[in-house]
Amino acid sequence: LRTARWVMVLVPASLYVFSWLHRVAPAVVATDLMRAFSITAAALGTLAAIYPYVFVAMALVAGSLADTLGPRWTIAGGGATMGLGAVLFGAAPTFEVAFAGRLLVGLGASVMLIAWLSLAAAWFRPDEFATISGWTQTVGNVGALAAAVPLALLVEIAGWRLTFVLIGGATL
């Protein structure tokens, strides 16, 4: 049972990696996005900024979702929303659809941390919780690092659209 708790924590950890990857990803594909949608730098900034704007709005709601739905349902719903948003973003025929995809990614990602910590608070002793909460920062940084060279290499190989569809599929 003790080992099962640590294995179970890998699910929100992996989704938290994806949430950080998505946070940084627009910088890697900026030129591709501007070309694909014929947009200006200002429009690109709006596309990238929707993610943190959703986070601000959801900061008021994420804890309530984790409390009412429970952390497992909140994590599952957030992961599904983030995955569907990434697929929509990668397949977007227009800037508006890409914007909707990024909005969904931000919406799904915005609940990950608080739901993960809520889950950890229920399953782990206080001294273990300190370790888990510190571990979240490391896991998030792994996602940010994955959004640098590894993401750029994948985009070079597969193109930005297929890359985001694959990331969305992996998230789902």
C-alpha positions as CSV (number, residue, x, y, z in Angstrom):
1,L,0.0,0.0,0.0
2,R,2.9,2.3,0.8
3,T,4.4,1.8,-2.6
4,A,1.1,2.2,-4.3
5,R,0.8,5.8,-3.0
6,W,4.1,6.7,-4.6
7,V,3.2,5.0,-7.9
8,M,-0.2,6.7,-7.9
9,V,1.5,10.1,-7.5
10,L,3.2,9.6,-10.9
11,V,-0.2,10.3,-12.7
12,P,-0.5,13.9,-11.5
13,A,3.3,14.3,-11.8
14,S,3.2,13.4,-15.5
15,L,0.3,15.7,-16.1
16,Y,2.1,18.5,-14.3
17,V,5.1,18.0,-16.6
18,F,2.8,18.5,-19.5
19,S,1.3,21.6,-17.9
20,W,4.7,23.2,-17.7
21,L,5.6,22.1,-21.2
22,H,2.6,23.9,-22.5
23,R,3.4,27.0,-20.5
24,V,6.7,27.4,-22.3
25,A,5.9,25.8,-25.7
26,P,4.7,28.9,-27.7
27,A,8.2,30.3,-27.6
28,V,9.6,27.3,-29.4
29,V,7.0,27.4,-32.2
30,A,6.5,31.2,-32.4
31,T,7.8,31.5,-36.0
32,D,5.7,28.5,-37.1
33,L,2.6,30.0,-35.5
34,M,3.1,33.4,-37.1
35,R,3.6,31.8,-40.5
36,A,0.7,29.3,-40.2
37,F,-1.9,31.8,-39.1
38,S,-0.4,34.9,-40.7
39,I,-0.5,36.8,-37.4
40,T,1.5,39.6,-35.9
41,A,3.7,39.5,-32.9
42,A,0.9,41.1,-30.9
43,A,-1.5,38.3,-31.9
44,L,1.1,35.7,-31.0
45,G,1.5,37.4,-27.6
46,T,-2.3,37.1,-27.1
47,L,-2.1,33.4,-28.0
48,A,0.7,32.8,-25.5
49,A,-0.9,35.0,-22.8
50,I,-4.3,33.2,-22.7
51,Y,-2.6,30.4,-20.6
52,P,-1.6,32.6,-17.6
53,Y,-4.9,34.6,-17.9
54,V,-6.8,31.4,-17.4
55,F,-4.6,30.5,-14.5
56,V,-5.5,33.7,-12.8
57,A,-9.2,33.2,-13.2
58,M,-9.0,29.5,-12.2
59,A,-6.9,30.3,-9.1
60,L,-10.2,31.2,-7.5
61,V,-11.9,27.9,-8.5
62,A,-9.2,25.2,-8.6
63,G,-9.2,24.5,-4.8
64,S,-13.0,24.4,-4.8
65,L,-13.0,21.8,-7.6
66,A,-10.4,19.7,-5.8
67,D,-12.6,19.9,-2.7
68,T,-16.0,19.2,-4.3
69,L,-15.1,16.8,-7.1
70,G,-12.1,15.4,-5.3
71,P,-8.5,15.6,-6.5
72,R,-8.6,12.5,-8.7
73,W,-11.6,13.7,-10.7
74,T,-10.1,17.2,-10.9
75,I,-6.8,15.8,-12.1
76,A,-8.6,13.5,-14.7
77,G,-10.8,16.3,-15.9
78,G,-7.9,18.8,-16.1
79,G,-5.7,16.3,-17.9
80,A,-8.5,15.5,-20.4
81,T,-9.1,19.2,-21.0
82,M,-5.4,19.9,-21.4
83,G,-5.0,16.9,-23.9
84,L,-8.1,17.9,-26.0
85,G,-6.9,21.5,-26.1
86,A,-3.4,20.4,-27.3
87,V,-5.0,18.3,-30.1
88,L,-7.3,21.2,-31.0
89,F,-4.3,23.6,-31.1
90,G,-2.3,21.3,-33.3
91,A,-5.2,20.7,-35.7
92,A,-6.4,24.3,-35.7
93,P,-7.3,25.6,-39.2
94,T,-7.6,29.2,-38.0
95,F,-6.1,31.4,-35.3
96,E,-9.4,31.5,-33.4
97,V,-9.4,27.7,-33.1
98,A,-5.8,27.7,-32.0
99,F,-6.7,30.3,-29.4
100,A,-9.6,28.0,-28.2
101,G,-7.1,25.1,-28.0
102,R,-4.7,27.2,-25.9
103,L,-7.5,28.3,-23.7
104,L,-8.5,24.7,-23.0
105,V,-4.9,23.8,-22.3
106,G,-4.6,26.6,-19.8
107,L,-7.9,25.6,-18.2
108,G,-6.9,22.0,-17.8
109,A,-3.4,22.8,-16.6
110,S,-4.7,25.4,-14.1
111,V,-6.1,22.7,-11.7
112,M,-3.1,20.3,-11.7
113,L,-1.0,21.7,-8.9
114,I,-3.7,22.3,-6.3
115,A,-5.4,18.9,-7.1
116,W,-2.0,17.1,-6.9
117,L,-1.2,18.8,-3.5
118,S,-4.7,18.0,-2.3
119,L,-4.2,14.3,-3.2
120,A,-0.8,14.3,-1.5
121,A,-2.3,15.9,1.6
122,A,-4.8,13.0,1.8
123,W,-2.5,10.2,1.1
124,F,0.8,11.2,2.8
125,R,2.0,12.0,6.3
126,P,3.0,15.6,7.0
127,D,6.7,14.9,6.7
128,E,6.1,13.1,3.4
129,F,3.8,15.9,2.2
130,A,6.8,18.3,2.5
131,T,8.8,16.1,0.2
132,I,5.9,15.8,-2.3
133,S,5.3,19.6,-2.4
134,G,8.9,20.2,-2.9
135,W,9.0,17.6,-5.6
136,T,6.3,19.5,-7.6
137,Q,8.8,22.2,-8.4
138,T,11.3,19.7,-9.8
139,V,8.7,18.0,-11.8
140,G,7.4,21.3,-13.2
141,N,10.9,22.3,-14.2
142,V,11.3,19.0,-16.1
143,G,8.3,20.0,-18.1
144,A,9.8,23.4,-18.8
145,L,13.1,21.8,-19.9
146,A,11.2,19.4,-22.1
147,A,9.7,22.4,-23.8
148,A,13.2,23.6,-24.9
149,V,15.5,21.5,-26.9
150,P,13.5,18.2,-26.9
151,L,10.3,20.0,-28.1
152,A,12.3,22.0,-30.7
153,L,13.8,18.7,-32.0
154,L,10.4,17.0,-32.2
155,V,9.0,20.1,-34.0
156,E,11.9,19.9,-36.5
157,I,11.2,16.2,-37.1
158,A,7.4,16.1,-37.1
159,G,6.3,19.7,-37.6
160,W,4.6,21.8,-34.9
161,R,1.0,20.6,-35.7
162,L,1.7,16.9,-35.4
163,T,3.9,17.5,-32.4
164,F,1.0,19.1,-30.5
165,V,-1.4,16.5,-31.6
166,L,1.0,13.8,-30.3
167,I,1.5,15.7,-27.0
168,G,-2.3,16.0,-26.7
169,G,-2.7,12.3,-27.3
170,A,0.0,11.5,-24.7
171,T,-1.7,13.7,-22.2
172,L,-5.0,12.0,-22.8
